[in-house]
Amino acid sequence: MNFSDILHKNPIFGRIAHEADTLGVDAYVIGGFVRDLIMGRPSKDIDVVCIGSGIALAEAVGKALHTNVSVFPSFGTAMLRTSPGQVQPGQSFPKRDSSSEQAWEVEFVGARKESYRSDSRKPIVEDGTLEDDQNRRDFTINAMGISLNQQSGVGFGELLDPFNGLADIKRKIIRTPLDPDITFSDDPLRMMRAIRFAAQLNFDIEPDTFDAIVRMNERISIVSRERVTDELNKILLSPTPSYGFKLLYHAGLLDRIFPELVVLKGVETIEGKGHKDNFYHTLQVLDNVANRTNAPASLRDNELWLRWAALLHDIAKPATKRFDQKAGWTFHGHEDLGARWTPGIFRTMKLPLNEHMRFVQKLVRLHLRPIALTKEQITDSALRRLLVDAGDDLDGLMALCRADITSKNYEKVQKHLRNFDKVERKLHDLEERDKLRNFQPVVTGELIMEAFNLTPSKEVGELKTVLREAILDGLVPNTLEGAFPMLIEEGKKRGLTVVKKLDEIQPIVTENQHTESNG
């Protein structure tokens, strides 16, 4: 098979070919780019292997394109970024996807062979041939190369496929080029990568390859948590993430990298009453999140973390499971306990302990609230509290709660979703009217202390709570004029003396608002 016509549409390959011929080295584009080219998938990462110095070839190409080259001498690699305008004036890359005009990353490396020690996935590297380089690749679909030389015997655009990767693409199979026991023992992260590629591409893992993962799964312990989590995140972002997690489970990897999730699996029955299998329920919720339609733009940057929230929303159910003679199985408080566990799980997984963790934690804590509103008479007070507690994360919470409606009974699901539609409409109307997202009561602790000449105390906190609840119940508006009289009344009930009236308090509030707006 020859890809010369396709490669000629992208001028960077012609430029690499010209510089390789000038230097007298053989060069090949190899790996994921070739796989994606064959499958028609977008890709901007190009790996080039040459028989010789990859750094020298990169510098020659960089000089020709007038672009900077990043050199990593300890790894024998170099990398440059190039855009359509840099390659050839007036000529652009073929349209591949919405990001086709962004920079392409091209990494250059000399062909090499690798050997490993049993206690490390860091290889001992030596110069090698193209065959050596293809032998060290993880899977047959990533071991294909395309010649970039105009003057070589192979020919520009010719496919080199020693392990029948093309056939495996057609068969939708993940398979190692060499003995899978050796492949996975050398670099155990490849076990995670096998499952990740299966999930991303909707491929099967070839039986001998999968059996080797089962045999070798304990080797994952030598891989850094950061690398494992990186692969886990890619599985989470795959089109049907449950497929990847089921493979992780059956391979024995999930129990080693995320045992808290495995504990969810199983159904216990007492007196003929059973509960749902929370492992498979969680995976269904995860798929529902992944396959939702009309996702709000506000969630685009939070997609990974919304999926983490789906994965963790019921994580504390095993710890809170109880059997009641009348009610059957209960999981009271699992949302609060799961939220308390979230920072620890993120810390173990080496995930960021920042606003992303707090987003997941909030969704785990609140995920029952909107669903509960569909089962009872909806009050404005309950809706206000949900709006206030969810704040800017309301869209994410509603997406998770919709996904959490699962049942084998289609009509039951549709009924719950219709009820959920009503809740969302009421929330939208209430938000439009009261503007309660990120709500802050106008009556602050400082204002209370000014009004009654108090120092920070329990009384100040109690008065704040009374005013906050009254506002959320709709008894008073969230304005100084509306809430201050109630504050005075509540203070007098507690025997407090008013030292500043409304007209004396208003300048303080105005000054604070001015300070905050300029802060």
N, C-alpha and C positions, 0 to 999 in steps of 0.2 A: 504494500500500500504506500502511496506517495502523497505527501501533503504539501508539495511545492507551491501549488496554486493558492492554497490557504495561507501559507507562510508569506508569500509574496504580497499579500494584502496588508501585512503588518511590516512596515519598513525596518523595524528594529532587527528582524531576523536577517534581512539582507545585509545590514550594517555589520552584524556579528560575523556573518559568513565572510564578508570582505576582509575584515580585520584578522579572522582566523587563518584565511588563506595567505594573507600577507605575512603573518608570523610563522606560517608553515605548521600549524597545529590542527588536529581534528577537534571539532566542537559539536556538541549535541544538546538540544533542549530535551530535558528528561523529567520524569516524575509526574507530579500532579497536573502540571499544565498540559502535558500530552494526554493524560486521562480525560481531563475536562474538555480538551479540544475534540476528542473522539466522541464524547458524550454530549457535546453542544452546551456545556455549562460555562457560565462566565468565570473568568479567572484573570487576575492582574499580576499574579506572582509567577515569574519565569525563572526556572533553574537551568543553568547552562553548565555542562560538564565538558572539560577539554582534556585531551591527553597532553599534559604539560602544565604550565603555570596558569591557573585561573586568574590570578591577580594580574599578570601581564596582559592577558586578553581583556580583562575589565578595564585596565588603564588605557589600552589602545582604543577601545570602544568609547570610553568616557572622553578621551581627547578629541576623537572625531565628532562627538556630539556636543562638545563644549559643556560638559556637565561634570559635577563633582563625583568622585568615586570614594566610597568608604571601604577601607582595607582593614582586614582582620588577620594579621600575619600569623598569629598563634593557631588559627583555624585553617589557614591557607585559603581563605575566601575573600571575596570583594563584592560590593553591591553598589548599584547605581539606580537612580530613579529617572525615568524618562517619560516625557509626554509627547503627544502627536506632533506638536510644533517643533520639538527638539530633534525629531528623527529626520524629517525631510520637509522643508518649507512647502506649503500648499498641499500637502498630502496628510491625511489623517488615518487613524486606525479604523477598522470596520466597526460599525455599531454593534456592541455586544450586550450592553445593559445600560441602565440609567447612569452608572458611574464610569462609563467607558472613556470619558474625557479626563478622568483623574489619572494621576501618575501611575505608571506600571513599575514594579520593582523587579529588577533583574539581578540575580545572584550568580556569581561565577565561582567555580571550584575546580581544581584539578581532579581527575579520576583517582580513586583511592580504594584501598582494601582495608578492612577493619578486623581486629581481633579483640576479644573481651576477657576480663577477669570475672570470676564467678560472683564477687562481692560488689561489682560496680557496673553501671550501664555506660560508663565513659570508655569509649573504645581506644585501643592503640591503633594509630592510623599510619599507613604507609602509602607511598605512591603506587598506583596500580593501573590496570588497563580498563577499557570500557566494560569488559566482561566482569572484572573484579567489582567495579562500581555498581553494575546491575545486580550482581550476586548479593550485595550488602543491603539492597532495598527491602522494605518491609513486606510489600505485597506485589503480586504479579501485575496488578493494574497500575502500580506506581513505578514499575521497573522498565517501562517502555521508553525508548529514546527516538528522537528524530534527528537525522544528520543535518548539519547547518553548513557543510562545506560545498562550495561550488565546484571545486577541482578534485575532490576525493573520489576514490573508487566506488564508494557507496552511493553518492549522489545527493544533492540538496533535496530535503523533504522526504527522504526514504525512511520508513519506519523500521526500527530494530527492536524486535519483540522476542527475546530468547525463551520466555516462560509462558508464551501464549496468553498474555494479558488481554489482548484484543478479544480472544475467545471468552475469557472470563468476564469481560464487560458485557458481551452479548448474553452470556449465561447468568449474569448478575451474581457473580461469585467473588467472595473475598478469600484469597488463598496466598500462602507464603511461597516465595520462589524456591526456597530450600526446605530442608527438614524443619517443620514448625517448632519442634522442641528446641532446636538450636536457635532459631530466630527469636523465640520468646525468652529463652534463657539469656541470650546475649543482651537483649534490650526489652525488659518486661513491659515497658510502656506500650510496646507494640500490641499487647493484648487489649489495652484500652482503645488504641487506635483502630484495631480490627472492628471492634464493636461500634466505635464512632463512625467509621466509614459505612458500615452496614446500616446504621441508623440514618445517616445523611443521604445515602444513595438508594436506600431500600433494597439492599443486596442481602443474600444469604451468606453465612460463613460456611465454607466448605467443611464437611464433617471431620476430617482428620485435623484440620486447623483448629476447629472449635474444641475437639477432644484434647488437643495440646494445651489450650488455654485452661481447661479444667484441671489438667495435670500440673500446670505450672503456676496456678494462680497465686501461690504463696510468694512467688518471686516479686510480686507487685510491692512488697514491703521495702525493697531497696530503692524504689522510685520516690522522688521528693513529692510531698503533698501538693506543692504548687503545680507540678506537671500533671498529676492525677486530676486535680480540680479543673485544670484547663481543658482536659479531654472531657470531663464530666459536663462542663459548661457547654461544650460543643454538642454533646448528646442532648442536653436540655434544649438547645436551639434547633435541633433537627426537626423535620416536618412532622414526624410521629415519635416523640421522645419515649413513649412507653415501650416501643420496640427495643430501643437501646437498653432501657432499664431491665426489661425481662431477660435480655441476653446477659447482662451483668449479673443478674440473680442466678440464672441457671449455670453460668460459668463459675460461680463461687467467688466472683470478684466483689460483688456488692457487699457481702458480709464482711469483707476485709477493709473496704474503703468507706462504707456508710452503714454500719450495723444497725443504727437507730431506725433506718428505713425498713430493714428486713424484719425487725420485730413487729411491724404492722401486719405481717402476713399471717393468715390463718383465721379460722372461724371456730369459736367455742360455742357449744350448745349445752344448755341446762334446762331441764323440764320442757324439752321440745322447742325452746326459744334460742335462736341463734342471732348473731349480728353479721353485718356485711364484712367481707374481707377488705380491711382498710388499706392493704397494700395495693390491691387491684383497683379499689375505688380511687386512691390517690393518683394512680397512673391514668385513670380515665379522666380525672379532673385536669391533670397535666395536659393530656391530649386535647381536651375541650378548650383550654386556654390557647394552646398552639394553633388550633384550627378555627378560632372564632373569626367572625366576619365583622367588617365595619369597625375596626379597632380605632379608638380615638387617637389623634395625633399626639396628645399629651403622654401616651404610653410608649411612644416609639423608642425613647432612650431607656425605658424601664422594662423592655421585653424580657431580658434575661432574669431580672429580679422578680417580675410577675410570675415567671415560671418557677423560680425558687420558692415563692410564696405558695404556689400550688403544691409543690413537693413537700412543704413543711406544714401545711395548714392543719393536718391531723396527726402530726408527728408524736404528740403526747397522749394520743388515745390509749395505747397499751398501759401507760402509767396511771390512767384515770378510770380504767374499765372496772365497773362494778355490776353485780347482778342483783336486781330487785325483784322480789316475788311478784309484785303487781306490774311494775313498769318494764320489766325485762332488763336488757343490757343498757347501762348508762355510761356516759363519758363526761360527767359534769366537770367543768373547769379545764377541759383539755385545751381550749383556746388560750387561756391565760398562762397555763404551764408551758404550752408550746412557744408562746411569745417570750417567756423567761428563758427558755432553752436556746432561742435563736442566736443570741450573741455568742454563746459557747460553740454552737455548731459552726458558725461563720469563722470563729477563731481557729477551730480544729481544721477546717477546710482551707484556711489561709485566704478566705474571702475578705473583702474590705469591710472594716468596722466603721462605716461612715453612713451617709444618708441612704445608701442602697440597703444596708442592713436594717436601718430604722424603717425603711419602706416595707421590707419583708416582715419585720416584727409587728408593725402596725396592722398589716393585712391579716396576719395570723391571729392577732388578738381580736380583731373586729369581724372575722369572717362569718360568724353566726348571726350578727346583728341584722343585716338586711333580710336574710332568709327568715328570721323570726318575725319580721314585720309583715311578711306575706301570710302568716298564719293567724293573725289577730286583727282586731279593729285598729286601723292605723291612725294614730293621733299626731297632730302637728308637733306636740312636745317631743315624742319619740323621734320623729324625723329631724327636728332641730338638733337634737343631741347627736344623731348620727352624722349630720352635716358638720357639726362642730368638731366631733372626734375624728372624722376622716380627713377633714380639711382638703388640701390639694391632692390627696391620694384617693379621693372618692371614686374617680374613674377606674383606678386599679382595683379597688375593693369591689366595685360592682361587677367588673369583668371576672374576678375570682369567684364571686358568689354565684353568678350565672353558671360558671363552669362546674360549680359544686353540686348542681342539681343533676343527679344521676339516678337512673333506675332502668331496669329492663322493660318496664311498662312505659311505652312511648306516650300514651295518653296522659299518664301521671306526670311525666316530665313536662309536656306541653302545658298542662294545667298550672303547674308551678311557675313556668316561665311567663305565662299570661299574668299571673298574680304579681310576678316580679316586675313586669312592664308597668303595672299600676303604681308600684312603689317608686320606680324610677321617674315616672311622670310627676308624681307628687313631690319628690325630692327636687326635681327640676323647677317646678312651679314655686316651691317654697324658697329655693335658693334665689330665683329671680326676684322674689318679693322682699326677702329679708337679708340677702347678701351675707350669709352666715359662714361661708368658708373662711377658715383662719380667724374665727370669731374671737374677739377680746372684749370683755365687758368694759364699758366706758368708766364704770366706778372701780377704780384701782385701789390697791392697798394704801398707796401714798395719799390718795384723795380722802380715804376713810380716816387715816391718821390726822390729816389736816382738819377735817370737819369736827372731830371730837378731841383733838389734842392728845392723841394716843402714841405710844411707842409700839414697835412690832410686838404682837402678842396673839394669843389664841383668839381673842375677841375680834381682832381685825380679820383673821382668816374665816371665822364664822360668818361675819357680816358679808364678806366677799362671796361666800358660798350661797347665802340666802339671796343676794341680788342676782347672782349668776343663774340660779335655778328659776327665779321669778322671770327673768328675761327669756330663758329657754322655754318656760311654760307659757310664754305669751302674755303674762300678767302685766308686765310693764315693757315699754320699748327700750331698746338699747341706746338711749340718749340721756344726756345729763339732766335735762329738764324732766324727762319721764321717770328716771330711776332715783334721782336725788331725794324726792319726798319720801319714797319708801325706805331709803337708807336712814333718814332722820327718824322715821317712825320706829324702825327696828332698833336703832340706837337708844331711843327713849325707853323702849321695853326693857333694855338691859341696864337702865339707870345711867346712861351716858349723857354728858352735858354737851350741847351743840355750841361750838366756839366760832364756827364760820358758816355763814349762810350761802345760798346758791350763788348770789352775785359776787361773793368773795372767792368762791371756789372756781368759778368759770375762768378767770384769768390764769389760774394755775394750770388748768387743763389745756387751755389754748397755748400756753408757753411750752408745756410738755409735748404737745402735738407738733409744735414748730421745731422743737429740738429734735424729735424723732425723725421728722421729714428731712432734716438737714444733717442727720447723724451719719 
